[in-house]
């Protein structure tokens, strides 16, 4: 499980089950375990501080790479 945090305010965004190696460029909605400080407006995802985190593409969120950090372990396979 990874915990994603906003780079601006360091608040938790959500807990995500990442499968496989590589960067977190897409967050599939079915793998998000818990939301914390996030809201959606006009198909865009924002932290509660107002920073834009990603774009809603239907079944996943397309993430803005420099808008968040993550910590935790990735599941291989």
Secondary structure, DSSP 8 states (H G I E B T S, - for coil): -EEEEETTT--EEEEE--BSSS---EEEGGGEEEE-SEEEETTEEEETTS-EEEEE-SSEEEE-GGGEEEEE--B--
